[in-house]
Amino acid sequence: MAVGVIATLKVQEGKEKDFEAVFRDMMKAVRANEPGNKLYQVCKSRKEPATYVVMEIYDNEDALKAHSASDHFKTIGAGLGPLLAGRPDIQYLDTV
Amino acid sequence: MAVGVIATLKVQEGKEKDFEAVFRDMMKAVRANEPGNKLYQVCKSRKEPATYVVMEIYDNEDALKAHSASDHFKTIGAGLGPLLAGRPDIQYLDTV
C-alpha cells in the first residue's frame, strides 16, 4: 500500500510568486532524486486566497522518510519558512 | 495549466469495504476511459475514521467536464450515494 500526503500551506499575501518559485525547485528536486516518490504536485486553491495544496504519493513509508530526510527537502524547505503565514497542515493517507 | 481536485468523502461506519469496492471500479473506469485524466487516486485518512480523500488531476477544464459527464461517473457514482455519511467536500485547484 502506498502512502499519500496532502499538505496545505497558507502563504503571506504578496509572497505567492516567491513561494511558487521555491516550490518549482522543490518539485524538480523531488522528481529528480526520489525514486520512491510517485507524485509531488503543488496546486493553488481557487477559493482560498494565498493557499496552496501539495499532493504527494510515495511507494511506502520508507520513501516518505527518505523525502523528509533529503538534502533538498531541508535546503529548499528552509526558504519556505519566511513565506508562510502559519504552520502547514499535513494530512497522512493510505492509498486504496 | 492543469486542474486539480481534492474530494473528501465521509462514509457511513461499517460501509468502508463497500465504498472501497465501488471506488476501485471507479478508479479502473477513469484510468481506462479518460485520456485527459492524469491522476485519480482514492486514499483513506489515517486520522479521521471512515474518511476518504480522492486526489485528481486533469489536463484542463474540458477533461474535468468530460469526467463529470461520463457514463462511468454517473453509473458507478450512483452506487456511492447510499454509502456516504454526508455531502462530499470538493476543492478545486490549479496546478503550479
N, CA and C atoms of all chains as a GROMACS GRO file, in nm:
protein
  576
    1MET      N    1   0.085  -0.120   0.000
    1MET     CA    2   0.000   0.000   0.000
    1MET      C    3   0.088   0.124   0.000
    2ALA      N    4   0.054   0.218  -0.085
    2ALA     CA    5   0.132   0.341  -0.093
    2ALA      C    6   0.081   0.443   0.009
    3VAL      N    7   0.164   0.544   0.031
    3VAL     CA    8   0.133   0.648   0.129
    3VAL      C    9   0.099   0.778   0.057
    4GLY      N   10  -0.011   0.840   0.094
    4GLY     CA   11  -0.048   0.970   0.038
    4GLY      C   12  -0.030   1.080   0.141
    5VAL      N   13   0.005   1.198   0.094
    5VAL     CA   14   0.017   1.314   0.182
    5VAL      C   15  -0.053   1.430   0.114
    6ILE      N   16  -0.132   1.505   0.190
    6ILE     CA   17  -0.186   1.631   0.140
    6ILE      C   18  -0.143   1.740   0.237
    7ALA      N   19  -0.056   1.829   0.189
    7ALA     CA   20  -0.005   1.938   0.272
    7ALA      C   21  -0.072   2.067   0.228
    8THR      N   22  -0.133   2.138   0.322
    8THR     CA   23  -0.196   2.266   0.291
    8THR      C   24  -0.113   2.378   0.354
    9LEU      N   25  -0.073   2.474   0.270
    9LEU     CA   26   0.016   2.581   0.317
    9LEU      C   27  -0.045   2.717   0.287
   10LYS      N   28  -0.054   2.798   0.389
   10LYS     CA   29  -0.102   2.935   0.370
   10LYS      C   30   0.020   3.026   0.361
   11VAL      N   31   0.019   3.110   0.256
   11VAL     CA   32   0.134   3.194   0.225
   11VAL      C   33   0.098   3.338   0.258
   12GLN      N   34   0.198   3.414   0.300
   12GLN     CA   35   0.174   3.556   0.327
   12GLN      C   36   0.130   3.627   0.199
   13GLU      N   37   0.032   3.714   0.212
   13GLU     CA   38  -0.018   3.789   0.096
   13GLU      C   39   0.098   3.865   0.031
   14GLY      N   40   0.105   3.854  -0.099
   14GLY     CA   41   0.212   3.921  -0.173
   14GLY      C   42   0.334   3.834  -0.194
   15LYS      N   43   0.340   3.719  -0.126
   15LYS     CA   44   0.456   3.630  -0.137
   15LYS      C   45   0.428   3.509  -0.227
   16GLU      N   46   0.313   3.512  -0.297
   16GLU     CA   47   0.274   3.395  -0.377
   16GLU      C   48   0.378   3.359  -0.483
   17LYS      N   49   0.429   3.458  -0.555
   17LYS     CA   50   0.523   3.428  -0.664
   17LYS      C   51   0.654   3.371  -0.609
   18ASP      N   52   0.701   3.426  -0.497
   18ASP     CA   53   0.822   3.374  -0.434
   18ASP      C   54   0.800   3.228  -0.391
   19PHE      N   55   0.684   3.203  -0.333
   19PHE     CA   56   0.652   3.067  -0.288
   19PHE      C   57   0.651   2.971  -0.407
   20GLU      N   58   0.588   3.012  -0.515
   20GLU     CA   59   0.578   2.924  -0.633
   20GLU      C   60   0.717   2.895  -0.691
   21ALA      N   61   0.805   2.994  -0.688
   21ALA     CA   62   0.941   2.974  -0.741
   21ALA      C   63   1.015   2.871  -0.656
   22VAL      N   64   1.006   2.884  -0.524
   22VAL     CA   65   1.072   2.789  -0.435
   22VAL      C   66   1.015   2.649  -0.456
   23PHE      N   67   0.882   2.641  -0.470
   23PHE     CA   68   0.820   2.508  -0.482
   23PHE      C   69   0.844   2.445  -0.619
   24ARG      N   70   0.867   2.527  -0.721
   24ARG     CA   71   0.906   2.469  -0.850
   24ARG      C   72   1.041   2.400  -0.838
   25ASP      N   73   1.132   2.462  -0.764
   25ASP     CA   74   1.263   2.397  -0.739
   25ASP      C   75   1.243   2.268  -0.660
   26MET      N   76   1.154   2.272  -0.563
   26MET     CA   77   1.130   2.153  -0.481
   26MET      C   78   1.071   2.041  -0.566
   27MET      N   79   0.974   2.072  -0.650
   27MET     CA   80   0.913   1.968  -0.736
   27MET      C   81   1.021   1.906  -0.825
   28LYS      N   82   1.106   1.990  -0.882
   28LYS     CA   83   1.213   1.940  -0.969
   28LYS      C   84   1.307   1.847  -0.892
   29ALA      N   85   1.347   1.889  -0.771
   29ALA     CA   86   1.442   1.811  -0.691
   29ALA      C   87   1.381   1.678  -0.648
   30VAL      N   88   1.254   1.680  -0.608
   30VAL     CA   89   1.188   1.555  -0.565
   30VAL      C   90   1.181   1.458  -0.682
   31ARG      N   91   1.135   1.509  -0.797
   31ARG     CA   92   1.118   1.420  -0.912
   31ARG      C   93   1.252   1.364  -0.961
   32ALA      N   94   1.359   1.443  -0.946
   32ALA     CA   95   1.490   1.401  -0.996
   32ALA      C   96   1.561   1.305  -0.900
   33ASN      N   97   1.530   1.315  -0.769
   33ASN     CA   98   1.614   1.246  -0.670
   33ASN      C   99   1.543   1.142  -0.584
   34GLU      N  100   1.411   1.128  -0.601
   34GLU     CA  101   1.340   1.035  -0.513
   34GLU      C  102   1.267   0.928  -0.594
   35PRO      N  103   1.335   0.815  -0.616
   35PRO     CA  104   1.272   0.709  -0.695
   35PRO      C  105   1.145   0.654  -0.628
   36GLY      N  106   1.133   0.668  -0.496
   36GLY     CA  107   1.016   0.616  -0.424
   36GLY      C  108   0.900   0.714  -0.422
   37ASN      N  109   0.919   0.831  -0.484
   37ASN     CA  110   0.808   0.927  -0.493
   37ASN      C  111   0.736   0.910  -0.626
   38LYS      N  112   0.604   0.900  -0.619
   38LYS     CA  113   0.525   0.877  -0.740
   38LYS      C  114   0.450   1.002  -0.784
   39LEU      N  115   0.430   1.096  -0.691
   39LEU     CA  116   0.358   1.220  -0.724
   39LEU      C  117   0.402   1.328  -0.626
   40TYR      N  118   0.430   1.445  -0.680
   40TYR     CA  119   0.464   1.560  -0.594
   40TYR      C  120   0.419   1.684  -0.671
   41GLN      N  121   0.296   1.723  -0.650
   41GLN     CA  122   0.238   1.830  -0.732
   41GLN      C  123   0.181   1.942  -0.644
   42VAL      N  124   0.232   2.060  -0.662
   42VAL     CA  125   0.181   2.177  -0.591
   42VAL      C  126   0.066   2.238  -0.670
   43CYS      N  127  -0.040   2.274  -0.600
   43CYS     CA  128  -0.157   2.337  -0.662
   43CYS      C  129  -0.198   2.459  -0.581
   44LYS      N  130  -0.264   2.554  -0.650
   44LYS     CA  131  -0.314   2.674  -0.582
   44LYS      C  132  -0.465   2.663  -0.567
   45SER      N  133  -0.514   2.695  -0.451
   45SER     CA  134  -0.658   2.692  -0.427
   45SER      C  135  -0.730   2.797  -0.511
   46ARG      N  136  -0.844   2.759  -0.568
   46ARG     CA  137  -0.922   2.859  -0.643
   46ARG      C  138  -1.006   2.944  -0.550
   47LYS      N  139  -1.034   2.890  -0.432
   47LYS     CA  140  -1.130   2.956  -0.342
   47LYS      C  141  -1.061   3.038  -0.233
   48GLU      N  142  -0.961   2.976  -0.170
   48GLU     CA  143  -0.894   3.042  -0.057
   48GLU      C  144  -0.775   3.122  -0.108
   49PRO      N  145  -0.767   3.251  -0.075
   49PRO     CA  146  -0.654   3.331  -0.124
   49PRO      C  147  -0.522   3.284  -0.062
   50ALA      N  148  -0.415   3.290  -0.143
   50ALA     CA  149  -0.279   3.260  -0.095
   50ALA      C  150  -0.270   3.126  -0.025
   51THR      N  151  -0.344   3.029  -0.074
   51THR     CA  152  -0.344   2.895  -0.014
   51THR      C  153  -0.304   2.792  -0.119
   52TYR      N  154  -0.209   2.707  -0.083
   52TYR     CA  155  -0.156   2.606  -0.174
   52TYR      C  156  -0.173   2.468  -0.113
   53VAL      N  157  -0.190   2.368  -0.201
   53VAL     CA  158  -0.206   2.231  -0.156
   53VAL      C  159  -0.105   2.145  -0.233
   54VAL      N  160  -0.028   2.066  -0.161
   54VAL     CA  161   0.067   1.975  -0.224
   54VAL      C  162   0.010   1.834  -0.217
   55MET      N  163  -0.007   1.770  -0.334
   55MET     CA  164  -0.048   1.629  -0.340
   55MET      C  165   0.078   1.544  -0.354
   56GLU      N  166   0.093   1.447  -0.266
   56GLU     CA  167   0.213   1.363  -0.266
   56GLU      C  168   0.175   1.216  -0.255
   57ILE      N  169   0.245   1.131  -0.331
   57ILE     CA  170   0.228   0.986  -0.317
   57ILE      C  171   0.366   0.921  -0.316
   58TYR      N  172   0.388   0.834  -0.216
   58TYR     CA  173   0.514   0.761  -0.202
   58TYR      C  174   0.486   0.611  -0.206
   59ASP      N  175   0.583   0.536  -0.255
   59ASP     CA  176   0.568   0.391  -0.265
   59ASP      C  177   0.540   0.326  -0.131
   60ASN      N  178   0.602   0.380  -0.026
   60ASN     CA  179   0.587   0.320   0.107
   60ASN      C  180   0.640   0.419   0.212
   61GLU      N  181   0.631   0.378   0.337
   61GLU     CA  182   0.673   0.460   0.450
   61GLU      C  183   0.821   0.502   0.439
   62ASP      N  184   0.905   0.410   0.393
   62ASP     CA  185   1.048   0.440   0.381
   62ASP      C  186   1.072   0.552   0.279
   63ALA      N  187   0.995   0.550   0.171
   63ALA     CA  188   1.011   0.654   0.069
   63ALA      C  189   0.970   0.791   0.123
   64LEU      N  190   0.867   0.791   0.209
   64LEU     CA  191   0.825   0.917   0.273
   64LEU      C  192   0.933   0.966   0.368
   65LYS      N  193   0.992   0.874   0.444
   65LYS     CA  194   1.101   0.912   0.536
   65LYS      C  195   1.220   0.965   0.458
   66ALA      N  196   1.251   0.901   0.344
   66ALA     CA  197   1.364   0.946   0.262
   66ALA      C  198   1.340   1.088   0.212
   67HIS      N  199   1.214   1.120   0.182
   67HIS     CA  200   1.179   1.257   0.139
   67HIS      C  201   1.210   1.358   0.248
   68SER      N  202   1.159   1.330   0.369
   68SER     CA  203   1.177   1.425   0.480
   68SER      C  204   1.323   1.440   0.520
   69ALA      N  205   1.401   1.334   0.498
   69ALA     CA  206   1.541   1.336   0.540
   69ALA      C  207   1.634   1.387   0.430
   70SER      N  208   1.579   1.416   0.311
   70SER     CA  209   1.666   1.450   0.197
   70SER      C  210   1.728   1.589   0.211
   71ASP      N  211   1.842   1.605   0.149
   71ASP     CA  212   1.909   1.736   0.149
   71ASP      C  213   1.822   1.842   0.084
   72HIS      N  214   1.760   1.808  -0.029
   72HIS     CA  215   1.681   1.911  -0.099
   72HIS      C  216   1.560   1.954  -0.015
   73PHE      N  217   1.500   1.859   0.059
   73PHE     CA  218   1.387   1.897   0.144
   73PHE      C  219   1.432   1.998   0.250
   74LYS      N  220   1.550   1.973   0.306
   74LYS     CA  221   1.600   2.062   0.412
   74LYS      C  222   1.644   2.197   0.356
   75THR      N  223   1.723   2.194   0.248
   75THR     CA  224   1.779   2.320   0.199
   75THR      C  225   1.672   2.406   0.130
   76ILE      N  226   1.593   2.343   0.042
   76ILE     CA  227   1.490   2.422  -0.027
   76ILE      C  228   1.378   2.457   0.071
   77GLY      N  229   1.344   2.361   0.159
   77GLY     CA  230   1.239   2.386   0.258
   77GLY      C  231   1.271   2.504   0.349
   78ALA      N  232   1.400   2.526   0.375
   78ALA     CA  233   1.440   2.638   0.461
   78ALA      C  234   1.397   2.772   0.402
   79GLY      N  235   1.388   2.778   0.269
   79GLY     CA  236   1.346   2.901   0.202
   79GLY      C  237   1.197   2.927   0.211
   80LEU      N  238   1.122   2.825   0.254
   80LEU     CA  239   0.976   2.840   0.258
   80LEU      C  240   0.928   2.910   0.386
   81GLY      N  241   0.996   2.880   0.496
   81GLY     CA  242   0.952   2.930   0.626
   81GLY      C  243   0.913   3.076   0.626
   82PRO      N  244   1.002   3.165   0.579
   82PRO     CA  245   0.972   3.309   0.585
   82PRO      C  246   0.855   3.352   0.496
   83LEU      N  247   0.807   3.262   0.408
   83LEU     CA  248   0.699   3.299   0.316
   83LEU      C  249   0.562   3.255   0.368
   84LEU      N  250   0.561   3.169   0.468
   84LEU     CA  251   0.435   3.110   0.515
   84LEU      C  252   0.364   3.201   0.615
   85ALA      N  253   0.231   3.187   0.617
   85ALA     CA  254   0.150   3.268   0.710
   85ALA      C  255   0.110   3.186   0.833
   86GLY      N  256   0.163   3.065   0.843
   86GLY     CA  257   0.129   2.982   0.959
   86GLY      C  258   0.188   2.843   0.940
   87ARG      N  259   0.158   2.756   1.033
   87ARG     CA  260   0.212   2.620   1.029
   87ARG      C  261   0.137   2.539   0.923
   88PRO      N  262   0.208   2.463   0.840
   88PRO     CA  263   0.139   2.382   0.740
   88PRO      C  264   0.049   2.277   0.805
   89ASP      N  265  -0.061   2.244   0.738
   89ASP     CA  266  -0.146   2.134   0.782
   89ASP      C  267  -0.112   2.012   0.697
   90ILE      N  268  -0.072   1.903   0.764
   90ILE     CA  269  -0.029   1.784   0.691
   90ILE      C  270  -0.124   1.669   0.721
   91GLN      N  271  -0.180   1.611   0.614
   91GLN     CA  272  -0.276   1.502   0.628
   91GLN      C  273  -0.211   1.375   0.572
   92TYR      N  274  -0.207   1.268   0.652
   92TYR     CA  275  -0.147   1.141   0.606
   92TYR      C  276  -0.257   1.042   0.568
   93LEU      N  277  -0.232   0.972   0.458
   93LEU     CA  278  -0.334   0.885   0.399
   93LEU      C  279  -0.271   0.754   0.354
   94ASP      N  280  -0.354   0.650   0.341
   94ASP     CA  281  -0.311   0.527   0.277
   94ASP      C  282  -0.389   0.512   0.147
   95THR      N  283  -0.320   0.482   0.039
   95THR     CA  284  -0.392   0.464  -0.088
   95THR      C  285  -0.479   0.339  -0.080
   96VAL      N  286  -0.591   0.344  -0.152
   96VAL     CA  287  -0.684   0.230  -0.158
   96VAL      C  288  -0.651   0.150  -0.282
   97MET      N  289  -0.221   2.504  -1.799
   97MET     CA  290  -0.226   2.474  -1.656
   97MET      C  291  -0.328   2.362  -1.633
   98ALA      N  292  -0.288   2.265  -1.556
   98ALA     CA  293  -0.378   2.152  -1.528
   98ALA      C  294  -0.468   2.186  -1.409
   99VAL      N  295  -0.572   2.107  -1.396
   99VAL     CA  296  -0.671   2.128  -1.290
   99VAL      C  297  -0.658   2.017  -1.186
  100GLY      N  298  -0.654   2.054  -1.059
  100GLY     CA  299  -0.651   1.957  -0.951
  100GLY      C  300  -0.783   1.956  -0.877
  101VAL      N  301  -0.819   1.840  -0.826
  101VAL     CA  302  -0.940   1.827  -0.744
  101VAL      C  303  -0.904   1.743  -0.622
  102ILE      N  304  -0.948   1.787  -0.506
  102ILE     CA  305  -0.939   1.703  -0.386
  102ILE      C  306  -1.080   1.688  -0.331
  103ALA      N  307  -1.131   1.565  -0.337
  103ALA     CA  308  -1.266   1.537  -0.289
  103ALA      C  309  -1.256   1.460  -0.158
  104THR      N  310  -1.321   1.510  -0.055
  104THR     CA  311  -1.322   1.442   0.074
  104THR      C  312  -1.460   1.384   0.098
  105LEU      N  313  -1.464   1.253   0.124
  105LEU     CA  314  -1.593   1.184   0.140
  105LEU      C  315  -1.598   1.112   0.273
  106LYS      N  316  -1.702   1.138   0.349
  106LYS     CA  317  -1.724   1.066   0.475
  106LYS      C  318  -1.822   0.953   0.448
  107VAL      N  319  -1.781   0.833   0.493
  107VAL     CA  320  -1.858   0.713   0.465
  107VAL      C  321  -1.927   0.668   0.594
  108GLN      N  322  -2.044   0.609   0.580
  108GLN     CA  323  -2.114   0.556   0.698
  108GLN      C  324  -2.029   0.447   0.762
  109GLU      N  325  -2.024   0.448   0.893
  109GLU     CA  326  -1.947   0.346   0.967
  109GLU      C  327  -1.996   0.208   0.926
  110GLY      N  328  -1.901   0.120   0.899
  110GLY     CA  329  -1.937  -0.016   0.859
  110GLY      C  330  -1.949  -0.034   0.708
  111LYS      N  331  -1.949   0.079   0.634
  111LYS     CA  332  -1.965   0.071   0.488
  111LYS      C  333  -1.832   0.091   0.416
  112GLU      N  334  -1.722   0.092   0.491
  112GLU     CA  335  -1.592   0.121   0.431
  112GLU      C  336  -1.555   0.023   0.319
  113LYS      N  337  -1.575  -0.105   0.342
  113LYS     CA  338  -1.534  -0.204   0.240
  113LYS      C  339  -1.619  -0.191   0.114
  114ASP      N  340  -1.750  -0.166   0.131
  114ASP     CA  341  -1.838  -0.144   0.015
  114ASP      C  342  -1.791  -0.022  -0.064
  115PHE      N  343  -1.762   0.084   0.008
  115PHE     CA  344  -1.715   0.208  -0.055
  115PHE      C  345  -1.586   0.183  -0.134
  116GLU      N  346  -1.494   0.112  -0.074
  116GLU     CA  347  -1.366   0.087  -0.141
  116GLU      C  348  -1.385   0.003  -0.268
  117ALA      N  349  -1.478  -0.092  -0.262
  117ALA     CA  350  -1.505  -0.176  -0.380
  117ALA      C  351  -1.560  -0.089  -0.494
  118VAL      N  352  -1.657  -0.004  -0.462
  118VAL     CA  353  -1.714   0.085  -0.565
  118VAL      C  354  -1.605   0.176  -0.622
  119PHE      N  355  -1.522   0.229  -0.534
  119PHE     CA  356  -1.421   0.324  -0.581
  119PHE      C  357  -1.308   0.257  -0.658
  120ARG      N  358  -1.284   0.130  -0.631
  120ARG     CA  359  -1.185   0.057  -0.714
  120ARG      C  360  -1.237   0.047  -0.858
  121ASP      N  361  -1.368   0.022  -0.873
  121ASP     CA  362  -1.427   0.020  -1.007
  121ASP      C  363  -1.415   0.158  -1.072
  122MET      N  364  -1.440   0.262  -0.992
  122MET     CA  365  -1.433   0.398  -1.047
  122MET      C  366  -1.291   0.430  -1.092
  123MET      N  367  -1.191   0.395  -1.012
  123MET     CA  368  -1.052   0.423  -1.050
  123MET      C  369  -1.019   0.352  -1.182
  124LYS      N  370  -1.061   0.226  -1.192
  124LYS     CA  371  -1.036   0.148  -1.314
  124LYS      C  372  -1.100   0.214  -1.435
  125ALA      N  373  -1.226   0.256  -1.420
  125ALA     CA  374  -1.302   0.315  -1.531
  125ALA      C  375  -1.240   0.448  -1.574
  126VAL      N  376  -1.202   0.530  -1.476
  126VAL     CA  377  -1.142   0.660  -1.509
  126VAL      C  378  -1.012   0.640  -1.585
  127ARG      N  379  -0.926   0.551  -1.532
  127ARG     CA  380  -0.795   0.531  -1.594
  127ARG      C  381  -0.809   0.471  -1.734
  128ALA      N  382  -0.912   0.389  -1.755
  128ALA     CA  383  -0.930   0.322  -1.885
  128ALA      C  384  -0.994   0.412  -1.990
  129ASN      N  385  -1.076   0.509  -1.945
  129ASN     CA  386  -1.161   0.582  -2.041
  129ASN      C  387  -1.139   0.732  -2.050
  130GLU      N  388  -1.049   0.786  -1.967
  130GLU     CA  389  -1.034   0.932  -1.968
  130GLU      C  390  -0.889   0.970  -2.001
  131PRO      N  391  -0.861   0.991  -2.130
  131PRO     CA  392  -0.724   1.028  -2.168
  131PRO      C  393  -0.680   1.161  -2.106
  132GLY      N  394  -0.774   1.248  -2.070
  132GLY     CA  395  -0.740   1.378  -2.012
  132GLY      C  396  -0.720   1.374  -1.862
  133ASN      N  397  -0.737   1.256  -1.804
  133ASN     CA  398  -0.713   1.241  -1.660
  133ASN      C  399  -0.571   1.193  -1.636
  134LYS      N  400  -0.500   1.261  -1.547
  134LYS     CA  401  -0.360   1.225  -1.520
  134LYS      C  402  -0.344   1.156  -1.386
  135LEU      N  403  -0.440   1.173  -1.297
  135LEU     CA  404  -0.433   1.111  -1.164
  135LEU      C  405  -0.574   1.097  -1.109
  136TYR      N  406  -0.601   0.978  -1.055
  136TYR     CA  407  -0.731   0.955  -0.990
  136TYR      C  408  -0.706   0.851  -0.882
  137GLN      N  409  -0.673   0.896  -0.764
  137GLN     CA  410  -0.630   0.804  -0.659
  137GLN      C  411  -0.712   0.824  -0.531
  138VAL      N  412  -0.778   0.720  -0.490
  138VAL     CA  413  -0.853   0.724  -0.364
  138VAL      C  414  -0.760   0.685  -0.250
  139CYS      N  415  -0.769   0.758  -0.140
  139CYS     CA  416  -0.688   0.731  -0.021
  139CYS      C  417  -0.778   0.733   0.102
  140LYS      N  418  -0.735   0.661   0.206
  140LYS     CA  419  -0.810   0.658   0.331
  140LYS      C  420  -0.734   0.740   0.435
  141SER      N  421  -0.805   0.824   0.507
  141SER     CA  422  -0.743   0.905   0.611
  141SER      C  423  -0.690   0.818   0.724
  142ARG      N  424  -0.572   0.851   0.774
  142ARG     CA  425  -0.520   0.778   0.889
  142ARG      C  426  -0.579   0.829   1.019
  143LYS      N  427  -0.624   0.955   1.017
  143LYS     CA  428  -0.666   1.020   1.142
  143LYS      C  429  -0.817   1.016   1.161
  144GLU      N  430  -0.890   1.051   1.055
  144GLU     CA  431  -1.036   1.061   1.065
  144GLU      C  432  -1.098   0.927   1.028
  145PRO      N  433  -1.183   0.871   1.115
  145PRO     CA  434  -1.244   0.741   1.083
  145PRO      C  435  -1.339   0.752   0.963
  146ALA      N  436  -1.340   0.648   0.881
  146ALA     CA  437  -1.435   0.637   0.769
  146ALA      C  438  -1.432   0.760   0.677
  147THR      N  439  -1.314   0.814   0.658
  147THR     CA  440  -1.298   0.933   0.574
  147THR      C  441  -1.198   0.904   0.462
  148TYR      N  442  -1.239   0.936   0.340
  148TYR     CA  443  -1.158   0.909   0.222
  148TYR      C  444  -1.131   1.040   0.148
  149VAL      N  445  -1.016   1.043   0.080
  149VAL     CA  446  -0.978   1.161   0.002
  149VAL      C  447  -0.940   1.114  -0.138
  150VAL      N  448  -0.999   1.176  -0.239
  150VAL     CA  449  -0.964   1.143  -0.377
  150VAL      C  450  -0.877   1.255  -0.432
  151MET      N  451  -0.757   1.218  -0.478
  151MET     CA  452  -0.668   1.314  -0.544
  151MET      C  453  -0.688   1.299  -0.694
  152GLU      N  454  -0.717   1.411  -0.762
  152GLU     CA  455  -0.745   1.405  -0.906
  152GLU      C  456  -0.668   1.515  -0.980
  153ILE      N  457  -0.614   1.481  -1.095
  153ILE     CA  458  -0.552   1.583  -1.181
  153ILE      C  459  -0.600   1.561  -1.325
  154TYR      N  460  -0.643   1.670  -1.387
  154TYR     CA  461  -0.691   1.668  -1.527
  154TYR      C  462  -0.607   1.764  -1.609
  155ASP      N  463  -0.590   1.730  -1.738
  155ASP     CA  464  -0.511   1.814  -1.828
  155ASP      C  465  -0.564   1.957  -1.835
  156ASN      N  466  -0.697   1.970  -1.829
  156ASN     CA  467  -0.758   2.102  -1.843
  156ASN      C  468  -0.905   2.093  -1.801
  157GLU      N  469  -0.973   2.207  -1.809
  157GLU     CA  470  -1.113   2.218  -1.768
  157GLU      C  471  -1.204   2.123  -1.847
  158ASP      N  472  -1.174   2.108  -1.975
  158ASP     CA  473  -1.256   2.018  -2.059
  158ASP      C  474  -1.245   1.874  -2.012
  159ALA      N  475  -1.126   1.834  -1.972
  159ALA     CA  476  -1.107   1.696  -1.924
  159ALA      C  477  -1.184   1.673  -1.794
  160LEU      N  478  -1.189   1.776  -1.709
  160LEU     CA  479  -1.267   1.765  -1.585
  160LEU      C  480  -1.416   1.753  -1.618
  161LYS      N  481  -1.462   1.834  -1.714
  161LYS     CA  482  -1.604   1.827  -1.756
  161LYS      C  483  -1.636   1.690  -1.813
  162ALA      N  484  -1.542   1.636  -1.894
  162ALA     CA  485  -1.564   1.503  -1.954
  162ALA      C  486  -1.577   1.397  -1.844
  163HIS      N  487  -1.501   1.414  -1.736
  163HIS     CA  488  -1.511   1.320  -1.623
  163HIS      C  489  -1.652   1.324  -1.562
  164SER      N  490  -1.697   1.444  -1.529
  164SER     CA  491  -1.829   1.458  -1.464
  164SER      C  492  -1.943   1.413  -1.554
  165ALA      N  493  -1.924   1.425  -1.685
  165ALA     CA  494  -2.030   1.391  -1.780
  165ALA      C  495  -2.023   1.244  -1.824
  166SER      N  496  -1.922   1.172  -1.780
  166SER     CA  497  -1.900   1.035  -1.831
  166SER      C  498  -2.006   0.938  -1.780
  167ASP      N  499  -2.030   0.835  -1.860
  167ASP     CA  500  -2.124   0.730  -1.818
  167ASP      C  501  -2.076   0.662  -1.690
  168HIS      N  502  -1.947   0.632  -1.682
  168HIS     CA  503  -1.898   0.559  -1.563
  168HIS      C  504  -1.912   0.643  -1.438
  169PHE      N  505  -1.891   0.776  -1.450
  169PHE     CA  506  -1.909   0.861  -1.332
  169PHE      C  507  -2.053   0.856  -1.283
  170LYS      N  508  -2.147   0.857  -1.377
  170LYS     CA  509  -2.289   0.856  -1.340
  170LYS      C  510  -2.331   0.719  -1.286
  171THR      N  511  -2.296   0.613  -1.358
  171THR     CA  512  -2.345   0.480  -1.317
  171THR      C  513  -2.275   0.431  -1.190
  172ILE      N  514  -2.141   0.443  -1.186
  172ILE     CA  515  -2.071   0.396  -1.067
  172ILE      C  516  -2.097   0.491  -0.951
  173GLY      N  517  -2.100   0.621  -0.981
  173GLY     CA  518  -2.126   0.722  -0.878
  173GLY      C  519  -2.260   0.702  -0.809
  174ALA      N  520  -2.357   0.650  -0.883
  174ALA     CA  521  -2.491   0.628  -0.825
  174ALA      C  522  -2.483   0.527  -0.710
  175GLY      N  523  -2.385   0.436  -0.716
  175GLY     CA  524  -2.369   0.337  -0.609
  175GLY      C  525  -2.307   0.393  -0.483
  176LEU      N  526  -2.251   0.514  -0.493
  176LEU     CA  527  -2.183   0.573  -0.378
  176LEU      C  528  -2.279   0.640  -0.281
  177GLY      N  529  -2.381   0.703  -0.336
  177GLY     CA  530  -2.474   0.784  -0.256
  177GLY      C  531  -2.517   0.716  -0.126
  178PRO      N  532  -2.569   0.593  -0.135
  178PRO     CA  533  -2.620   0.526  -0.015
  178PRO      C  534  -2.513   0.491   0.088
  179LEU      N  535  -2.385   0.504   0.050
  179LEU     CA  536  -2.276   0.466   0.143
  179LEU      C  537  -2.220   0.587   0.218
  180LEU      N  538  -2.254   0.707   0.171
  180LEU     CA  539  -2.193   0.828   0.227
  180LEU      C  540  -2.267   0.876   0.352
  181ALA      N  541  -2.191   0.944   0.439
  181ALA     CA  542  -2.249   0.995   0.564
  181ALA      C  543  -2.281   1.144   0.551
  182GLY      N  544  -2.264   1.200   0.432
  182GLY     CA  545  -2.291   1.343   0.413
  182GLY      C  546  -2.249   1.384   0.274
  183ARG      N  547  -2.263   1.511   0.246
  183ARG     CA  548  -2.228   1.563   0.114
  183ARG      C  549  -2.076   1.570   0.100
  184PRO      N  550  -2.021   1.526  -0.014
  184PRO     CA  551  -1.875   1.535  -0.033
  184PRO      C  552  -1.827   1.680  -0.032
  185ASP      N  553  -1.706   1.702   0.015
  185ASP     CA  554  -1.643   1.834   0.008
  185ASP      C  555  -1.547   1.832  -0.112
  186ILE      N  556  -1.570   1.923  -0.207
  186ILE     CA  557  -1.488   1.924  -0.329
  186ILE      C  558  -1.407   2.053  -0.336
  187GLN      N  559  -1.276   2.037  -0.348
  187GLN     CA  560  -1.186   2.152  -0.351
  187GLN      C  561  -1.124   2.159  -0.491
  188TYR      N  562  -1.136   2.275  -0.559
  188TYR     CA  563  -1.081   2.291  -0.693
  188TYR      C  564  -0.950   2.369  -0.687
  189LEU      N  565  -0.852   2.324  -0.766
  189LEU     CA  566  -0.716   2.379  -0.760
  189LEU      C  567  -0.660   2.397  -0.900
  190ASP      N  568  -0.563   2.485  -0.913
  190ASP     CA  569  -0.484   2.494  -1.037
  190ASP      C  570  -0.343   2.448  -1.007
  191THR      N  571  -0.288   2.360  -1.091
  191THR     CA  572  -0.151   2.315  -1.066
  191THR      C  573  -0.055   2.432  -1.088
  192VAL      N  574   0.056   2.429  -1.013
  192VAL     CA  575   0.159   2.532  -1.026
  192VAL      C  576   0.266   2.477  -1.118
   0.00000   0.00000   0.00000
